[in-house]
Amino acid sequence: MNDIASFDYVIVGGGSAGCVLANRLSEDPDVRVLVLEAGKPDKDWLIHVPLGVGKVWRSPKHNWDYISDPEPHADNREIWHPRGKVVGGSSSINMMAYVRGHRGDYDRWRQMGLTGWSYAEVLPYFKRLENFAGGGDTYRGDSGSLRTRITRADDEFHRAYLAAGKAAGYPVTEDFNGARQEGFASQQFNVAHGRRYSAARAFLHPALKRPNVSLRTEALVARVIFEGTRAIGVAFKQNGQEHQVRAERDIILSGGAYNSPHLLMLSGVGPADHLVEHGIPIVADRAGVGQNLQDHPGTHVEYAFSRPTDYIQALRFDRLAVNMMRAWFFGSGPAAIPPGAGTAFLKSDPAFELPDLQFFFRPLGFGADMWFPVIKPHAPEGFTFRGCQLRPESRGEIRLASSDPFRKARVLNNFLSTETDRKALRDCVKIMREVISQAPFDPWRGAEILPGPDVKTDAEIDAFVRQDLGTIYHPVGTCRMGPDDASVVDLDFRVRGIEGLRVIDASVMPDLVGGNINAPVMMMADKASDIIRGKPPLPPIEV
């Protein structure tokens, strides 16, 4: 092959999973690892300052900027899906939330036949990854590379949020990643010393100091190369030139729930009729590739503040500039704290076994942005409460737009296709209104901006949700892992019917976990690294 020597492992995608895999697999000095990332290096300083997320996550420099097909159950709206296109992947542009999901999610996976994936068996991997500022215990790790902490935000308005949840009759939990998830809580973040701790910072950059790890950026992989049904390498384009590289052991796809199935289909692994439609030679007919797409659908309410606050004032250009410099040089000040200090995991029905809704709270309206007097007035002062359904029934799909690797895949979520899903988001709106109506918010609560006081009946709420619906940016499931022949990958992450090819990222999750998915993806990659290396799994922790 051209211009690059072979490697033992070629990892396609330098996101959360790829960074962990590169670190773990290269611990053996005799193993050579190459990471291919389609995006640029994570050198933009805004990536690393927590408040900089407001700019980087919408930047086309760092973002694939997926737009869904018209959603048939959401008034045919096209929905935006940001995905990281930069070293660190989405962990370099996300809101930095550190959420493991509910223990019941992993026990459910075990019941689905995913041997080795019960909560007791994944907990030691969560702990091995983590360095929790609150210290280690039965549930938390304190010696890993990923820095995590409970938010440092503790102002009067944040305390009012927690008190309002309690006043509405909901529990409060001190650590939703510990013994009890359910309840109102202060958010946890992968942040330390005023810096984002992306997967790249925690795992890839330390690995790159080893002589056996290489990284190529702005390298878009166009196809996997096969000899028969064995994957032997990949072809990628960089600076307008096509290059090829060989993998002696495994090619590992870690592009995420959109890009991994897209690359499989471009390479001839997928539903045969769909591949034929695009003129792609079939290597393996795998009907499940691109199917089973799931994400957390969300909606929000917004209220005006009844009195002036410091929140919008902190976004005035001169003050924001000073605070960004404080965060960059000293790791201190409000810009060093991620936005959105409040969260909650609640049951819409007390009879449910697990919380089915998650909420996010922030003291700014959706339109809040940098401003300056006269030149650009600030947005109206307001606060936002956003809720999402954790385990939707709706299933979507990823399909090819064409055989051109530079054309992004088509995304269809099929949100709100069942009454269960519609009721869940209807309940989100009702619960958010209920909480904001509590006495602790009396000093702060102004007029309801969205959905507005005229939206009262279930039908009116449903109509609002269809127009407001967005995603919480947690796509999974499109290369489902399972013990059955219909699954895309087996329990060792090997693509069925193919040798030398694995998929390790959010696409292999059989279904959604109850919370943000960045931490679970890193856990899965860490556990997968032991499987690949033939190492015994970490001993289960029964709690």
C-alpha angles and dihedrals in degrees: 000000000000130000102323125081118233123270131205092234128022112194115198107207130032096217131114096303096038093052093052092045093050090052097047099040092049093056085094103075091209092060118089117210130190123191117199115198123183092205134067128271115282094249098124104113091216089067091064101044107080096224089050088079088088089070106030099052092062095040114112087212089070103024138074088211098209118193118197126230113260106296108232096207096043100061090277091288120161111232126213119235117188115202124177116259098181138076104296091032116217090348086071095054105027130102090264094238113164108210125152100191127237121311087235090065093065094041086054090053089053090051088052088061100267096138112205096025104096118125091257089055098046097041094077089055093051087051094047092055098046139084102186117197089217092061134251127296139146091306105026133065125219105181105054129104099248111087114214134173144165110260117275090218108115108152130141095267094051090051089050089055093054092044092050091054090052092046089054089058100259124130125249119224126201095204120017089185090057134055097326128033100176118096146043114311149164110264121253122220141191092239135121135174091002093304135111111247100213122177087258093056095043100041119003102048093051089048092052088065087070117089092228097062125080132181129199118189130197084030111138112195109224101185147344113250118227139194100202104311096336118100108224104167149332136253116221137177122228127168090354093304128109117230133180131209131186127226115209095192114013144348108215120199111209101159097120136245094314105035101040096057088041091057092044091054093045087054095051100263112119144059105347097218091051093049092049089051088061097040095249117148111241118242096166129001103226110165093188096063108113094007129108094046112175133175138166108265115209145185134184148209125215131199134188119241112248091216138024116279138189094243100082091036090060088063094061105122099244094044092044091051091052092048092048090052090049090052094046098047103028107018091234142108132052094304089062090063119077115241119252108050098180132072138158139194111208142168116236086202122033089219092067116106095216133029106268098190134057125196135200124198130194133169095233134076122245090255095053113128142145111303143172131199115271093352096065119355118216124257118258112285111256147134131236134218115190127188134188140187111247103203110024121187093216117103127198137178147229116228136176118262089196141326090270107109090209092063111086121237122263115253125205116173099179089211119187094019093138133051090236090061094045091050092049094058091041087056090048090061093046094049093047091051091047093053094046090051091063122111097252088068094050094098091051110031118105129165121328107251099180132062083359132222093276091065102088116130126073090250091052092048091049091051090051092049092052089055096040100040117129136154131257086224100249107128117174144152108054095120096035119203116219148133093251128090092242092063117099096225131026126231090279090055092249116146107246114249093016132091124215096016128106135171117213117172140076091303091075095058107113091216141345126293122221100265146011111338105215095091094045091050091054090046091052092049091050092050090045090055090062091049092051092048093047091240120152113257119257112269113270119255110221109204 
